[in-house]
Amino acid sequence: METFRVESDLLGEKSISNEVYYGVQTLRALENFKISKHKLSDEREFIKALGVVKLGAAQANFALGILDKEIFTAIEKACLDVIEGTLDAHFPVDLFQGGAGTSTNMNTNEVIANRALEYLGHEKGAYNFCSPNDHINLSQSTNDAYPSALKLALFQKNKALIEALEKLFFAFDRKASEFIDVIKMGRTQLQDAVPMTLGQEFRAFAKTLRKEIAHLQQASQNFLEINMGATAIGTGLNATPGYANLCTERIAFILNEPVRLAEDLVEATSDTSAFVHYSSALKQLSIKLSKICNDLRLLSSGPRAGLFEINLPAKQPGSSIMPGKVNPVIPEVVNQICFKVIGNDTTIMMASEAGQLQLNVMEPVIALSLFESINLLTNGLHTLRVECIDGITANKKHLKNEVENSIGIVTALNPHIGYKNSTKIAKEALETGGSVYQLVLDHKLLSKEQLDEILNPKNMLGPTEENL
């Protein structure tokens, strides 16, 4: 039979199941914030970072002599449980919350306190022996613990995003090598331009994504600057001298990352520019990724009345009414992911602007938006690579015919037959519907061997060998 304990806070008493490690303030958050259904328990890295922050704080407090050894030992064990993930189910609060993250911070404090109480041989809720506020939250405030943990979680999640992006880059790069000899027409303003190779087109996709890896890495470095020791507004009230630096050093050691203390804790406590900067990098990636997906949908359009230059892997029937129709569903879903990330960037921008005086209380929606954007992009990059890019094939014969029948190839022929002859051939091709390739041969302007050599894919790559 389920048993209950009674806990109290400023607003009164609540009955709480003895099966759970969280306490009264977490229960109030569950009652108040039934908003997004995106729970703290869904974000493993955030829970882990909260555990790291609490462990670093406890180690600093113990080293400074303000935390009893027995209590510290129990807290340390409980923090390690949180870090290792054995208590994830006890972090049920909605990430979308009022209170500047207080519900998330107190959920963490209560879970660690109740787990520590068990290690001390006491029942859950016996907070006179180990308190969520007096011991777990010692020398802290939500206003330094929450943003510090959030930054550290985002730094770790960025690693998974970059890994997915690197794999997609290599997938495009492999296709570029596969298609390097496949000649096609390039287009500007959706009109025929000059010949190129399909490999060049795919290599451009690869290289534009590779640039975003560097942007994300650079933007994520700001997450290593934290404000532990700031407490409520950055003045460090209720923190022992030396705590801020020592706590930061312990966190850096635990994570084995170059975590650093902000230079001005008052400024850092209200500043959310690190989130804005990183979100901007996510938006830039999304814009490029969406453009690539637009191109893939255009290049694969058809099969009879479109460009039909490439074939995307067929993933599912495309219509409930049109037999035989197959849609580019993978690029379509990635397009929509990009739209959502761009929208989240606007939310983050507005939430950052809404900061007032010594605190920005809108950090929870910033957290929710960034977690959502990273998760969507990480999954989307994987899906695009595995379900689409790896299986793309080229319609080589069709592409070659397009080049030979295009007016655009006269630009490539211009250095060989002269501008005047090129103009005449282009005009005749437009008027008669004839092939530029055949008209050049008919007018004996070039031999077939000369023409084929000019249109050889290796000669379409530009003036240097770098594009090979």
C-alpha positions in Angstrom: 0.0 0.0 0.0 1.3 3.4 -1.0 2.3 5.6 2.0 2.5 9.4 2.2 4.5 12.0 4.1 3.5 15.5 4.9 5.8 18.4 3.9 5.2 22.1 4.4 6.4 25.3 2.9 5.4 29.0 2.9 2.0 28.3 1.5 1.1 25.3 3.8 1.2 21.5 3.9 1.0 18.9 1.1 0.8 15.1 1.2 3.5 13.5 -0.9 4.0 9.9 -1.9 6.9 8.2 -0.1 7.7 6.6 -3.5 9.0 9.9 -4.9 12.2 11.8 -4.0 10.9 15.2 -4.8 9.1 17.4 -2.3 6.4 20.0 -1.7 7.8 22.7 -4.0 8.1 20.3 -6.9 4.5 19.1 -6.2 3.3 22.7 -6.4 5.1 23.1 -9.7 3.4 20.0 -11.1 0.1 21.6 -10.1 0.9 25.0 -11.5 2.7 24.3 -14.8 0.9 21.9 -17.0 2.1 23.7 -20.1 4.4 22.0 -22.6 4.6 18.4 -21.4 8.3 18.8 -22.0 9.6 17.6 -18.7 12.9 18.0 -17.0 13.2 14.2 -17.0 13.3 14.4 -20.8 16.6 16.3 -20.8 19.3 13.9 -19.4 22.1 16.4 -19.9 20.2 19.1 -17.9 19.6 16.8 -15.0 23.3 15.7 -15.1 24.4 19.4 -15.2 22.2 20.2 -12.2 23.8 17.3 -10.4 27.3 18.6 -11.3 26.5 22.1 -10.1 25.1 20.8 -6.8 28.1 18.5 -6.3 30.6 21.4 -7.1 28.8 23.6 -4.6 28.8 20.9 -1.9 32.5 20.2 -2.4 33.3 23.9 -2.2 31.2 24.4 0.9 32.8 21.4 2.6 36.3 22.6 1.7 35.4 26.0 3.2 34.2 24.4 6.5 30.6 25.3 6.3 29.2 21.9 5.5 29.4 19.0 8.0 31.4 16.0 6.7 28.7 13.4 7.3 26.1 15.5 5.6 28.5 16.3 2.8 29.3 12.7 2.2 25.6 11.8 1.9 25.0 14.8 -0.4 28.0 13.8 -2.6 26.6 10.3 -3.0 23.1 11.7 -3.9 24.6 14.1 -6.4 26.5 11.2 -8.1 23.2 9.3 -8.3 21.7 12.3 -10.1 24.7 12.7 -12.4 24.6 9.0 -13.3 20.9 9.1 -14.1 19.4 6.7 -11.6 16.9 9.3 -10.3 15.7 10.8 -13.6 12.1 9.7 -13.1 11.9 12.0 -10.1 12.4 15.2 -12.1 8.9 15.7 -13.5 8.6 19.5 -13.6 7.6 21.1 -16.9 10.5 23.1 -18.4 8.0 25.8 -19.3 7.5 27.5 -15.9 7.3 30.8 -14.1 9.7 31.7 -11.4 13.0 32.0 -13.4 13.7 28.3 -12.9 13.0 28.1 -9.2 10.9 25.0 -9.7 13.7 23.2 -11.6 16.2 24.2 -8.9 14.0 23.1 -6.0 13.1 19.8 -7.8 16.9 19.2 -7.8 17.4 20.3 -4.2 14.6 18.1 -3.0 15.6 15.0 -4.9 19.2 15.3 -3.6 18.1 16.1 -0.1 15.8 13.1 0.2 18.3 10.7 -1.4 21.0 12.0 1.0 18.6 11.5 3.9 18.4 7.8 2.9 22.1 7.6 2.9 22.1 9.2 6.4 19.6 6.6 7.6 16.6 8.9 7.8 13.1 8.9 6.2 12.4 11.1 3.2 11.2 14.6 4.3 13.2 14.6 7.6 14.7 17.9 6.5 16.0 18.9 9.9 18.8 16.4 9.2 19.4 17.5 5.6 17.5 20.4 4.1 16.9 21.2 0.4 17.4 24.9 1.2 19.9 25.0 4.0 22.3 22.2 2.8 21.7 21.4 -0.9 21.2 25.1 -1.9 23.9 26.3 0.5 25.7 29.4 -0.9 23.4 29.3 -4.0 20.3 30.8 -5.5 18.2 29.7 -8.4 19.7 32.7 -10.2 23.2 31.2 -10.3 22.5 27.5 -10.1 19.9 27.3 -12.8 21.6 29.3 -15.6 25.0 27.7 -14.8 23.5 24.2 -15.1 21.6 25.2 -18.3 24.7 26.5 -19.9 26.7 23.3 -19.1 23.8 21.1 -20.4 23.7 23.1 -23.7 27.5 22.8 -24.1 27.2 19.0 -23.8 24.2 18.8 -26.1 26.0 20.9 -28.7 28.6 18.1 -29.0 25.9 15.6 -30.2 24.6 18.2 -32.6 28.0 18.8 -34.1 28.6 15.0 -34.4 25.4 14.7 -36.4 26.4 17.7 -38.5 29.8 16.2 -39.2 28.3 12.9 -40.3 26.0 14.8 -42.7 28.9 16.8 -44.1 30.8 13.6 -44.9 27.7 12.1 -46.5 27.4 15.0 -48.9 31.1 14.9 -49.5 31.0 11.2 -50.4 28.2 12.0 -52.9 30.2 14.9 -54.3 33.0 12.4 -55.1 30.5 9.9 -56.5 29.0 12.6 -58.8 32.2 14.5 -59.8 32.0 13.3 -63.4 28.3 13.8 -63.8 27.8 16.9 -66.0 24.7 19.0 -65.7 23.4 22.6 -66.2 23.8 25.1 -63.4 21.0 27.6 -62.9 20.7 31.2 -61.8 17.3 32.7 -61.1 15.9 29.2 -62.1 17.1 29.8 -65.6 19.8 27.8 -67.4 23.2 29.3 -66.7 26.4 27.4 -67.4 27.5 23.7 -67.2 28.9 22.3 -64.0 29.0 18.9 -62.4 26.6 17.4 -59.9 29.6 16.7 -57.8 30.3 20.4 -57.6 26.8 21.0 -56.5 26.9 18.4 -53.7 30.4 19.6 -52.6 29.0 23.1 -52.1 26.3 21.5 -49.9 29.0 19.8 -47.9 31.3 22.8 -47.5 28.5 25.2 -46.5 27.5 22.8 -43.7 31.2 22.4 -42.6 31.3 26.1 -41.9 28.5 25.8 -39.5 30.4 23.3 -37.4 32.9 26.0 -36.6 30.2 28.6 -35.9 28.5 26.2 -33.4 31.7 25.4 -31.7 32.6 29.0 -31.3 29.1 30.0 -30.0 29.1 27.1 -27.5 32.3 28.4 -25.8 30.2 31.1 -24.1 28.4 28.3 -22.2 31.6 27.6 -20.2 31.3 30.9 -18.4 29.1 30.6 -15.4 28.0 32.7 -12.5 28.1 30.4 -9.5 28.6 32.4 -6.3 26.4 35.2 -7.6 23.5 34.0 -5.5 20.4 36.2 -5.9 21.6 39.2 -8.0 25.3 38.8 -8.4 26.5 40.4 -5.1 27.2 37.0 -3.6 25.1 37.5 -0.5 25.1 34.4 1.8 28.1 32.9 0.0 31.4 32.4 1.9 34.4 34.4 0.6 36.3 32.3 -1.9 33.3 30.1 -2.7 32.6 31.4 -6.2 36.1 30.5 -7.5 36.4 27.3 -5.6 32.9 26.1 -6.8 33.8 26.9 -10.4 37.1 25.1 -10.1 35.3 22.0 -8.7 32.7 22.0 -11.6 35.5 22.4 -14.1 37.3 19.4 -12.6 34.1 17.2 -12.5 33.3 17.9 -16.1 36.9 18.1 -17.3 36.1 21.2 -19.2 37.6 24.7 -19.0 34.6 26.2 -17.1 35.4 29.7 -15.9 33.8 32.2 -13.6 32.2 35.3 -15.1 34.2 38.5 -14.6 31.3 40.5 -13.2 28.6 38.4 -11.5 26.0 41.2 -11.3 26.3 41.6 -15.1 26.4 37.8 -15.7 23.3 37.1 -13.6 21.0 39.2 -15.8 22.8 38.6 -19.1 21.4 36.0 -21.5 23.5 36.9 -24.6 25.2 33.5 -24.6 21.8 31.9 -25.4 21.1 34.5 -28.0 24.4 34.0 -29.7 24.1 30.3 -29.8 20.5 30.4 -31.0 21.6 32.7 -33.8 24.1 30.0 -34.9 21.3 27.4 -34.9 19.2 29.7 -37.0 22.0 30.2 -39.5 22.5 26.5 -39.8 18.7 26.1 -40.3 18.6 28.6 -43.0 21.4 26.8 -44.9 19.9 23.4 -44.3 16.5 24.5 -45.5 18.0 25.9 -48.6 19.7 22.6 -49.3 16.4 20.7 -48.8 14.7 23.1 -51.1 17.3 22.3 -53.8 17.0 18.6 -53.2 13.2 18.8 -53.7 13.7 20.9 -56.9 16.4 18.6 -58.3 14.3 15.5 -57.7 11.0 17.0 -59.0 9.2 15.1 -61.7 9.5 12.4 -62.7 8.1 13.5 -66.1 7.3 17.2 -65.6 10.1 18.3 -63.3 13.8 18.6 -63.3 14.4 14.9 -62.6 18.1 15.3 -62.1 18.4 13.1 -59.0 16.4 10.4 -57.4 15.7 10.6 -53.7 15.1 7.3 -51.9 11.4 6.4 -52.0 10.2 6.3 -48.4 6.4 6.0 -48.6 3.5 6.3 -51.0 2.9 10.0 -51.6 -0.8 10.3 -52.1 -4.1 8.9 -51.0 -5.6 9.7 -54.4 -2.8 9.7 -57.0 -1.4 6.2 -57.6 2.4 6.0 -58.2 3.2 9.4 -56.5 6.2 9.5 -54.2 7.0 12.7 -52.3 10.3 14.0 -51.0 9.1 13.6 -47.4 12.5 13.6 -45.8 13.6 17.0 -47.1 10.1 18.3 -46.4 10.3 17.3 -42.7 13.8 18.9 -42.4 12.4 22.1 -43.9 9.8 22.2 -41.2 12.4 21.5 -38.5 14.3 24.5 -39.8 11.2 26.7 -39.7 10.6 25.7 -36.0 14.2 26.5 -35.1 14.0 29.9 -36.8 10.8 30.5 -34.8 12.4 29.5 -31.6 15.2 32.0 -32.3 12.6 34.7 -32.3 11.2 33.5 -29.0 14.7 33.5 -27.5 15.4 37.0 -28.8 12.2 38.3 -27.2 12.8 36.5 -24.0 16.3 37.9 -23.7 15.0 41.4 -24.4 12.4 41.0 -21.6 15.0 40.9 -18.9 14.5 43.6 -16.2 17.0 45.0 -13.8 19.2 42.3 -12.0 17.5 39.2 -13.5 15.9 37.8 -16.6 13.0 35.7 -15.4 12.3 34.4 -18.9 15.2 31.9 -18.9 12.8 28.8 -18.8 11.4 29.6 -22.2 14.9 30.2 -23.5 15.9 26.7 -22.1 12.8 25.0 -23.6 13.4 26.6 -27.0 17.1 25.8 -27.1 16.6 22.2 -26.0 13.8 21.8 -28.6 15.9 23.3 -31.4 18.9 21.2 -30.6 16.9 18.0 -30.3 15.0 18.7 -33.6 18.1 19.5 -35.5 20.1 16.6 -34.2 17.3 14.2 -35.1 16.7 15.9 -38.4 20.4 15.8 -39.5 20.5 12.1 -38.7 17.3 11.5 -40.6 18.3 13.5 -43.6 21.6 11.6 -43.9 20.4 8.0 -43.3 17.0 8.2 -45.0 17.9 10.5 -47.9 21.4 11.6 -48.7 23.1 8.2 -48.5 20.6 6.8 -51.1 20.6 9.6 -53.7 21.3 8.6 -57.3 21.9 10.7 -60.4 20.0 10.5 -63.7 23.2 10.8 -65.7 21.8 10.3 -69.2 19.0 12.9 -68.6 21.6 15.4 -67.2 23.9 15.0 -70.2 21.0 15.5 -72.6 20.0 18.7 -70.7 23.5 20.0 -71.1 23.7 19.2 -74.8 20.2 20.7 -75.5 20.7 23.8 -73.3 21.3 27.3 -74.7 23.5 27.8 -71.6 26.4 25.8 -73.0 27.2 28.5 -75.5 28.9 30.4 -72.6 31.4 27.5 -72.3 31.8 27.5 -76.1 32.3 31.2 -76.4 36.1 31.2 -75.9 36.4 28.6 -78.7 34.0 29.8 -81.4 33.8 33.5 -80.5 31.0 35.7 -79.2 29.5 36.3 -82.6 29.2 32.7 -83.6 27.9 31.8 -80.1 25.2 34.4 -80.4 24.1 33.0 -83.8 24.0 29.5 -82.5 22.0 30.5 -79.4 19.5 32.5 -81.5 19.1 29.6 -84.0 18.6 27.1 -81.2 15.9 29.3 -79.6 14.1 29.8 -82.9 14.2 26.2 -84.1 14.3 24.3 -80.8 17.5 22.6 -82.0 20.3 21.4 -79.8 23.3 23.8 -79.4 25.6 20.7 -79.5 24.2 19.5 -82.8 24.1 23.0 -84.4 27.8 23.6 -83.6 28.5 20.3 -85.4 26.2 21.2 -88.3 27.9 24.5 -88.8 31.3 22.8 -88.6 32.4 25.3 -85.9 34.0 22.5 -84.0 34.6 18.8 -84.5 32.8 16.3 -82.3 36.1 15.5 -80.6 36.8 19.1 -79.8 33.2 19.7 -78.6 33.3 16.6 -76.3 36.6 17.7 -74.9 35.2 21.2 -74.1 32.2 19.6 -72.4 34.2 17.0 -70.6 33.3 17.3 -66.9 36.9 17.8 -65.9 36.9 21.0 -67.9 33.7 22.2 -66.3 35.4 22.4 -62.8 36.9 25.8 -63.2 40.5 27.1 -63.7 42.1 25.3 -60.8 42.5 21.7 -59.6 41.2 22.5 -56.1 37.6 21.7 -57.0 38.6 18.1 -57.9 
